[in-house]
Amino acid sequence: MPMMDIQPTTDIDGVSRLLELAPLGKKRDRKLLETAFRNSALRVFVYDGPVLVGAGRALSDGVWRAAIYDVAVLPQYQGRGIGSMIMKHLIGSAKVDVIMMYAAPGKSEFYERFGFRKMTTAMAIMPN
């Protein structure tokens, strides 16, 4: 396996492509995606040489609560521990009591390995 490296990034187009291919949905507006990542308290980008292969971010109040979003790994790199590396980095860096997250359908089992459990009281306001 090639050496994986966690680094900062300015490659928002690469992040957009990664999230689309992972797949975490349709291509996102570059400016909005850049704003979302810049405004996130925690960000992680994983590279294999020059190739962005994984990413994730989290919001945090730095005291009690954090929420993880947009954990993604290129399909050809999945199953190599990169997603676990991203999750461990975000969880370890959050340093709060409660961490919440959204999981893509069918991925709950992966996140349960890190202690996440489904909530019965969570609610959200969402378009559509």
Disulfide bonds with the S-S distance in Angstrom:
none
